[in-house]
Amino acid sequence: MMTAAAHVVAEGLDIGGPAHPLPLLVFVETDDTILENSDSVSWFHVRRDWRWEEYRALGARYYEALYQFNQEAANKREEQAAKSPNPEAKEEARQRELFERPTMGNDQTAVLFEETRPPQPIHIRPEEIAPGRVPARLAGKQPKCFFALFEAFLGVQLMGRAAEPEIVYDELNNNPAFARACGFTPVDPYGHYHQSAVPSLRKLEQFDQIMTASGLWSQCKWETISANIQSGQIKPEPEIVHDTTHYQAFSTFEVVEYKDDKGKTQKKSQSKVTKKCRCEDHEHCPHEWVLGDEGAGTVVKSTKKMYWAHKASVLGLPRQGVPLDAVAVSDAATFDSRTLMPNLRRLFERLPETRDWFEYVLDDGAAYDHPLMEEIEDEFGLVLRASMNPRRRKPLTENLPRGMAKLTPYGELICRAEHTMDYRGVRGDTNCFIYGPPLDEHKQPCCASCPHKSTCCPGAKHGRQATIPFAALPHVRPEDPPMGKRFKFMMKRRPAVERMIKRIKLDLGDPLLSKRGNASFQARLDKSLIALHILLHT
């Protein structure tokens, strides 16, 4: 792709048509040649092969959102000046925000972050814009080129860094080859404004803010994934995997006391309440009290391992290792299993072509819940398979078949010789699980040489067999028991989601957040997925 900084077009010469003028002079820099011949600089090759024509509609929506942003900023200043002081006290706001969280039993609050739908272009036609060509304005300075800005954020993401404005600004100013590849020219030393000059940090922050607030990062993500599906880069699979991950929050918390339904005083960690304004007197200014870091919460990994963080729900294809969605959880303290259903609904709404792909959903032990399994099967016709989670059940050592020592909560039957019996299946007429003799490393029964054979199975020719009634393992679904070989074989694919999370979180991002709020966190996830899926078709 030729950028404004890489070629010069003579005015008034329409050799390639008004939308695609052909370059008359092409300047080739030495470092461009070095980058072209280097296999280790992935961002340069991806940027070179990037099909910018596919992003014209996104660019038109951005320019429209930029126009609306400037108009709303002027109107908002006038409205705030006319408002009366906010009568709500800080403690009242703290309690209100607490009970609006989904983890406090508020069913009106969505479990997952709800994205903003981008505005449709009204005044700008996509075919009118191109790299180095921005919409005409009646007054004011020309805006920065959308394609150059987008390439700058994408390039930083492909470098493995979080595409945040301060990092993009640092890269553009300290890497001239990167700035030139994106389509920017050096800043005028005399201070004159030029549309193609490297943008200031404020302009980069404004671009990211508009893309985030207008839902354009999210829209770009869905369009990129859909394009990969249509082109065959992503192929159907019978399973889809789910898991959650956390990013450490860029904020602190406070402990809020409240009264529960029984009148007892309880405590819960929550982001601090503040006002997003620069008023000196927060107690009497007209602005509303809000959470300083909406969505952040205490993520519990174990009794002694907790994080103040944001949480994301991830869905992906295990065989190809491709994530299809990563969405911020409205309250990071939400139990992991509550994110699965709304995430599936969201995926099938945004990518309806994937609705008929799957037969199974694979998850970890947090989703091992019979009502959840039935809900997913009723709504989507999918079988949820999750790692066994006995939830504090203890092994059974009494009322077991002859020669058996214990039955673990995971459905493993252990004999007196401390061998694990071989699970064989179920018997529907008697409602029992069937176990065969334990097998050695050669897949042969161990019973022939067992010292307990005389008391366990003296007359058995092929070794001990035993049955366990369904009632002994009430938490196990007989129609799909986790002890089965097919179940265990399929569950070997579930850890693929961990590798997807690693690509999103570490390879193409940073697990430490530098902004607050779920909107910014969702934008971080979207930018990582955009970069990953652009890599798929280059």
C-alpha positions in Angstrom: 0.0 0.0 0.0 1.4 3.4 -1.0 0.9 6.0 1.8 1.0 9.8 1.6 4.6 9.8 2.9 5.8 7.2 0.3 4.7 8.8 -2.9 4.0 12.2 -4.6 1.0 12.7 -6.9 1.0 15.6 -9.3 -2.1 17.8 -8.9 -4.7 17.6 -11.6 -3.4 14.4 -13.1 -6.0 11.6 -12.9 -4.1 8.7 -14.5 -5.5 6.2 -12.1 -8.9 7.9 -11.6 -9.9 10.4 -8.9 -10.1 7.8 -6.1 -6.8 6.1 -6.9 -4.2 8.4 -8.5 -1.1 6.6 -9.6 2.2 7.8 -8.0 4.6 9.6 -10.3 7.5 9.5 -7.9 8.3 6.8 -5.4 10.8 7.4 -2.7 12.4 4.3 -1.2 14.2 4.7 2.1 17.1 2.5 3.1 15.5 1.3 6.4 12.3 0.4 4.4 14.4 -2.0 2.3 16.0 -3.5 5.5 12.5 -4.0 7.0 11.2 -5.5 3.8 14.0 -8.1 3.8 13.7 -8.9 7.5 11.6 -11.9 8.5 11.5 -10.9 12.2 9.6 -7.6 11.7 6.1 -9.0 11.4 4.4 -5.6 11.8 6.0 -4.2 8.6 4.9 -7.2 6.5 1.4 -7.2 7.9 1.1 -3.4 7.4 2.3 -3.8 3.8 -0.3 -6.5 3.0 -3.1 -4.8 4.9 -6.2 -4.4 2.7 -7.2 -0.9 3.6 -10.1 -0.9 1.1 -12.0 -3.3 3.5 -11.8 -0.6 6.2 -13.3 2.3 4.3 -16.7 1.9 5.9 -15.1 1.8 9.4 -13.2 5.0 8.5 -16.4 6.7 7.4 -18.0 5.8 10.7 -15.0 7.2 12.5 -15.1 10.6 10.8 -18.8 10.7 11.5 -18.2 9.9 15.2 -15.4 12.5 15.3 -17.9 15.1 14.0 -20.5 14.1 16.6 -17.8 14.1 19.3 -16.9 17.7 18.6 -20.5 18.7 18.6 -21.4 16.9 21.8 -18.4 18.3 23.6 -19.6 21.9 22.9 -23.2 21.1 23.9 -22.1 19.2 27.1 -20.3 22.3 28.4 -23.4 24.4 28.0 -25.6 21.8 29.7 -23.3 21.3 32.7 -23.1 25.0 33.2 -26.9 25.2 33.5 -27.3 22.2 35.9 -28.1 22.6 39.6 -25.8 21.0 42.3 -26.1 17.2 42.7 -28.0 16.5 45.9 -26.7 12.9 46.3 -24.1 12.5 49.1 -21.0 10.4 48.5 -22.0 7.7 50.9 -25.4 7.4 49.2 -23.7 7.0 45.9 -21.4 4.4 47.3 -24.3 2.3 48.5 -26.2 2.9 45.2 -23.3 1.7 43.1 -22.8 -1.3 45.4 -26.4 -2.6 45.0 -26.4 -2.1 41.3 -23.7 -4.7 40.9 -24.8 -8.1 39.5 -22.9 -9.9 42.3 -25.3 -8.2 44.8 -28.3 -9.9 43.3 -29.3 -7.2 40.9 -30.8 -9.0 37.9 -31.3 -5.7 36.0 -27.5 -5.4 35.4 -26.1 -7.4 32.6 -23.4 -9.9 33.5 -21.2 -8.9 30.4 -20.3 -5.5 29.3 -22.7 -4.1 26.7 -21.0 -2.6 23.7 -22.0 0.6 22.1 -23.3 0.3 18.6 -21.3 2.5 16.2 -23.1 5.3 14.4 -24.0 4.8 10.7 -22.4 7.3 8.3 -24.7 10.1 7.4 -22.6 12.8 5.7 -19.5 10.8 4.6 -19.4 8.2 1.8 -16.7 5.5 2.2 -15.5 5.8 -1.4 -14.5 9.4 -0.7 -11.8 8.5 1.7 -8.4 6.7 1.3 -5.0 6.7 2.9 -3.9 10.4 2.9 -7.3 11.6 1.8 -9.7 12.8 4.5 -13.3 14.2 4.1 -13.5 17.8 3.0 -14.4 20.3 5.8 -16.1 23.7 5.4 -14.0 25.2 8.3 -11.3 24.2 10.7 -8.2 22.1 10.4 -8.2 18.9 8.4 -8.5 15.8 10.7 -5.7 13.2 10.9 -6.0 10.4 8.4 -8.0 7.5 9.9 -6.0 4.9 8.1 -2.7 6.2 9.4 -4.0 6.3 12.9 -5.4 2.8 12.7 -2.2 1.5 11.3 -0.2 3.1 14.1 -2.4 1.4 16.8 -2.4 -1.9 14.9 1.4 -1.8 14.4 2.1 -1.3 18.1 -0.2 -4.2 18.9 1.6 -6.5 16.4 4.8 -5.6 18.2 3.4 -7.3 21.3 2.8 -4.0 23.2 -0.6 -2.7 24.3 -2.0 -0.3 21.8 -2.5 2.6 24.2 -2.1 6.2 23.1 1.1 6.9 25.2 2.8 3.8 23.8 1.8 4.6 20.2 3.0 8.2 20.7 6.3 6.9 22.0 6.8 4.5 19.0 5.9 7.1 16.4 8.3 9.6 17.8 11.2 7.3 18.4 10.9 5.0 15.4 10.9 7.2 12.2 10.6 4.1 10.0 7.4 3.1 11.8 5.9 6.6 11.5 6.7 6.7 7.8 5.3 3.2 7.2 2.0 4.3 8.9 1.8 7.3 6.6 3.0 10.1 8.8 5.6 12.8 8.1 7.8 14.6 10.6 6.4 17.5 12.6 7.0 20.9 11.1 9.9 22.5 13.0 8.3 25.9 12.8 5.1 24.7 14.4 2.8 24.9 11.3 0.0 22.3 11.4 -0.1 19.7 8.6 -2.6 16.9 8.3 0.0 14.2 7.7 2.4 15.2 10.6 2.9 12.8 13.5 0.0 13.4 15.8 0.3 14.7 19.3 -0.5 12.6 22.3 -3.8 14.4 22.8 -4.8 13.5 19.2 -4.0 9.9 19.8 -6.0 9.9 23.0 -8.9 11.5 21.2 -8.7 8.8 18.4 -8.7 6.0 21.0 -11.5 7.6 23.0 -13.8 8.0 20.0 -13.1 4.5 18.7 -13.9 3.2 22.2 -16.9 5.3 23.0 -18.5 4.7 19.5 -18.0 1.0 19.6 -15.7 1.1 16.6 -13.0 -1.1 18.0 -15.6 -3.7 18.7 -17.2 -3.3 15.2 -13.8 -3.7 13.6 -13.2 -6.9 15.6 -16.5 -8.5 14.5 -16.0 -7.5 10.9 -12.5 -8.9 10.8 -13.5 -12.2 12.4 -16.5 -12.5 10.0 -14.2 -11.8 7.0 -11.9 -14.6 8.1 -14.9 -17.0 8.4 -16.2 -16.0 4.9 -12.7 -16.5 3.4 -12.2 -19.9 4.9 -9.3 -18.8 7.2 -11.5 -20.0 10.1 -13.1 -23.4 9.6 -16.0 -25.0 11.5 -15.3 -27.2 14.5 -17.7 -29.4 16.6 -16.5 -28.0 19.9 -16.1 -24.5 21.4 -14.1 -23.8 24.6 -14.8 -21.2 27.3 -12.8 -19.8 30.1 -12.2 -16.5 32.0 -9.0 -14.6 32.6 -8.1 -11.5 34.6 -6.1 -8.3 34.0 -4.8 -6.4 37.0 -6.7 -3.2 37.4 -5.1 0.3 37.3 -6.9 1.4 40.5 -7.4 0.7 44.2 -10.5 -0.3 46.1 -12.2 0.5 49.4 -14.2 -1.7 51.7 -17.9 -0.8 51.8 -20.1 -1.8 54.7 -23.8 -2.6 54.1 -26.8 -4.3 55.7 -27.9 -7.7 54.3 -31.5 -9.0 54.2 -31.2 -10.2 57.8 -30.0 -6.8 59.0 -26.4 -8.0 59.6 -23.5 -5.8 58.7 -21.4 -7.2 55.8 -18.4 -5.9 53.9 -17.5 -5.9 50.2 -14.6 -4.5 48.2 -15.5 -1.9 45.6 -13.9 0.7 43.4 -13.8 4.1 45.0 -16.6 6.5 44.2 -15.6 9.8 42.5 -16.7 12.4 40.1 -15.1 12.6 36.6 -14.8 16.4 36.6 -12.2 19.0 37.6 -14.5 20.9 39.9 -12.9 22.0 43.2 -16.0 21.3 45.3 -17.1 17.8 44.5 -19.7 17.8 47.2 -21.8 20.6 45.6 -20.9 20.4 41.8 -23.7 19.2 39.4 -21.8 16.1 38.2 -22.8 12.6 39.2 -21.0 10.3 41.5 -19.6 7.2 39.6 -17.2 4.3 40.3 -13.6 5.3 39.6 -13.0 2.0 37.9 -16.2 0.5 36.8 -16.1 -3.3 36.5 -13.1 -3.9 38.7 -13.5 -6.4 41.5 -11.9 -9.0 43.7 -11.0 -12.1 41.6 -10.5 -15.1 43.9 -8.2 -17.8 42.7 -7.8 -19.6 46.0 -8.3 -18.8 49.7 -4.9 -17.0 49.8 -4.7 -15.8 46.2 -6.9 -12.8 45.3 -6.4 -10.0 42.8 -8.0 -6.6 42.3 -8.6 -6.9 38.6 -10.9 -6.8 35.6 -12.2 -10.1 34.3 -12.8 -11.2 30.7 -14.8 -14.2 29.3 -13.2 -15.9 26.3 -14.7 -18.3 23.6 -12.7 -20.0 20.9 -12.0 -22.9 18.7 -9.7 -25.5 20.3 -8.4 -27.4 17.3 -7.3 -24.2 15.4 -6.5 -22.3 18.6 -8.5 -19.2 17.4 -10.4 -17.1 19.9 -13.8 -15.9 18.6 -14.7 -13.5 21.3 -13.3 -11.9 24.5 -15.7 -9.7 26.4 -15.3 -7.8 29.7 -17.4 -8.9 32.6 -19.5 -6.2 34.2 -18.3 -7.1 37.7 -15.0 -9.0 38.0 -16.3 -10.6 41.2 -18.9 -12.5 39.2 -18.7 -16.3 39.4 -17.1 -17.7 36.2 -20.0 -20.0 35.3 -22.4 -17.0 35.0 -20.5 -15.7 32.0 -21.0 -18.7 29.8 -24.6 -18.4 28.8 -24.6 -14.6 27.9 -21.3 -15.1 26.1 -22.8 -17.8 23.9 -25.8 -15.6 23.2 -23.6 -12.7 22.3 -21.4 -14.8 20.0 -24.4 -16.3 18.0 -25.9 -12.8 17.7 -22.8 -11.3 16.3 -21.6 -14.3 14.3 -24.9 -16.1 13.3 -23.0 -18.2 10.8 -21.3 -20.1 13.7 -24.7 -21.1 15.2 -24.8 -24.6 13.6 -21.1 -25.4 13.9 -21.0 -26.8 17.5 -22.1 -29.9 19.3 -20.2 -29.4 22.5 -19.1 -26.7 24.9 -16.0 -27.4 26.9 -15.3 -25.6 30.2 -13.5 -26.0 33.5 -14.9 -27.2 36.8 -16.6 -23.9 37.6 -19.2 -24.7 35.0 -19.9 -28.2 36.3 -23.5 -27.5 37.2 -26.5 -29.6 36.2 -29.0 -26.7 35.9 -26.4 -24.8 33.7 -25.9 -27.9 31.5 -29.7 -28.3 31.1 -30.1 -24.6 30.3 -27.5 -24.7 27.5 -28.9 -27.9 26.1 -32.5 -26.4 26.1 -31.5 -23.1 24.5 -28.8 -24.0 22.1 -29.0 -27.8 21.8 -25.3 -28.1 22.9 -23.8 -30.5 25.4 -21.8 -28.8 28.1 -18.8 -30.8 29.2 -16.8 -29.5 32.1 -14.1 -30.8 34.4 -15.5 -32.7 37.4 -16.1 -30.4 40.4 -17.4 -32.5 43.4 -17.7 -29.3 45.5 -16.4 -30.6 48.9 -17.9 -34.1 48.6 -15.9 -36.7 50.6 -14.9 -40.2 49.4 -17.3 -43.0 50.3 -15.7 -45.9 52.2 -18.9 -47.7 53.4 -21.6 -49.8 51.7 -19.3 -50.5 48.7 -19.0 -53.8 46.7 -16.9 -56.5 48.0 -13.1 -55.9 47.8 -13.5 -52.1 47.2 -11.8 -49.7 49.5 -13.3 -46.3 48.5 -15.3 -44.4 45.8 -13.8 -40.9 45.2 -16.1 -37.9 44.4 -14.6 -38.0 40.9 -16.2 -41.4 40.3 -13.0 -43.4 40.7 -13.5 -46.8 42.3 -10.4 -47.9 44.3 -9.9 -51.6 45.3 -8.2 -52.8 48.5 -5.0 -53.3 46.5 -5.1 -49.6 45.8 -5.7 -50.1 42.1 -8.2 -48.0 40.2 -11.1 -50.0 38.6 -11.6 -49.5 34.9 -14.8 -47.6 34.2 -16.9 -49.4 31.5 -20.2 -47.6 31.2 -23.8 -47.6 32.6 -26.5 -50.1 33.0 -29.9 -48.4 32.5 -32.2 -51.2 33.7 -30.5 -51.2 37.2 -29.4 -47.5 37.2 -25.8 -48.4 37.9 -22.3 -47.5 36.8 -20.2 -50.5 35.6 -16.6 -51.0 36.5 -14.2 -53.6 35.2 -11.0 -55.0 36.7 -8.0 -52.7 37.0 -5.5 -52.9 34.2 -1.7 -53.0 34.2 0.6 -51.2 31.8 -0.1 -53.9 29.2 -3.8 -53.4 29.5 -4.2 -56.8 31.2 -6.3 -57.4 34.4 -4.3 -57.1 37.6 -6.6 -59.5 39.5 -4.7 -62.8 38.6 -1.7 -61.8 40.7 -3.5 -59.8 43.4 -3.1 -61.0 47.0 -6.7 -60.1 47.7 -8.1 -62.3 45.0 -9.3 -65.0 47.4 -11.6 -62.6 49.3 -12.4 -60.2 46.4 -13.1 -62.4 43.3 -12.2 -66.0 43.9 -14.3 -67.4 41.0 -13.9 -64.6 38.4 -12.1 -65.7 35.3 -11.6 -62.2 33.8 -11.1 -60.3 37.0 -13.4 -58.3 39.4 -16.4 -56.4 38.1 -18.5 -54.1 40.2 -21.5 -51.8 39.9 -22.1 -48.6 41.7 -25.7 -47.2 41.9 -26.3 -43.7 40.5 -27.4 -42.6 43.9 -23.9 -43.0 45.2 -22.7 -40.2 42.8 -25.7 -37.8 42.6 -23.5 -35.0 41.2 -22.5 -37.2 38.1 -24.8 -37.1 35.0 -25.3 -40.8 34.0 -25.9 -39.8 30.4 -22.5 -38.1 30.1 -20.2 -39.3 33.0 -16.8 -37.6 33.3 -15.2 -41.0 33.9 -15.9 -42.1 30.3 -13.0 -42.5 27.9 -14.7 -40.3 25.2 -15.3 -37.6 27.8 -11.7 -37.6 28.9 -10.4 -37.6 25.3 -12.5 -34.6 24.4 -11.6 -32.7 27.5 -7.9 -32.8 26.4 -8.8 -30.1 24.0 -10.1 -27.7 26.7 -6.6 -26.4 27.7 -6.4 -24.9 24.2 -8.3 -21.9 25.6 -5.4 -21.2 27.9 -3.1 -20.8 24.9 -5.6 -18.4 23.2 -5.7 -16.3 26.4 -1.9 -16.3 26.4 -1.8 -14.9 22.8 -4.4 -12.2 23.6 -3.0 -11.3 27.0 0.8 -11.6 26.6 1.8 -12.1 23.0 -0.4 -9.2 21.7 -0.9 -7.2 24.8 -0.1 -6.6 28.4 -1.8 -8.1 31.5 -1.4 -4.8 33.4 -4.0 -2.2 32.5 -3.2 1.5 32.2 -6.8 2.8 32.0 -9.9 2.4 34.1 -13.4 1.3 33.4 -14.9 -1.6 31.4 -15.2 0.4 28.2 -11.4 0.9 28.1 -10.8 -2.7 29.1 -13.1 -4.0 26.3 -11.2 -1.8 23.8 -7.9 -3.4 25.0 -9.4 -6.9 24.3 -10.8 -5.8 21.0 -7.5 -4.4 19.7 -5.7 -7.7 20.6 -8.3 -9.7 18.7 -8.2 -7.4 15.7 -4.4 -7.9 15.5 -4.6 -11.6 16.0 -7.2 -12.1 13.2 -5.4 -9.7 10.8 -2.4 -12.0 11.3 -4.5 -15.0 10.2 -5.1 -13.7 6.7 -1.6 -12.2 6.0 
